Amino acid sequence: MTTKSLTNKQLAFVQHFSQTGNATRSAIAAGYSKATAEQQGYELKRKLVNEIDEATRSLLGASVPM
């Protein structure tokens, strides 16, 4: 995954979001406050779209049989 100096929370968010597609739950799982998770998830999803796309492709590629 190409990372542009992402924090551990941001990396965790990308990982969770690429697996679930749920920004709020991914923010909570990554360690963001439940009180701000909806807003944080929305912002992170917009900000990290390229990293999420790359992580999702990686997951899909690993699950396709050869």
Buried (B, 14 or more C-beta within 10 A) or exposed (E): EEEEEBEEBBBBBBBBBBEEEBBBBBBBBBEBEEEEBBBBBEEBBEEBEEBBEBBBEEEEEEEEEE
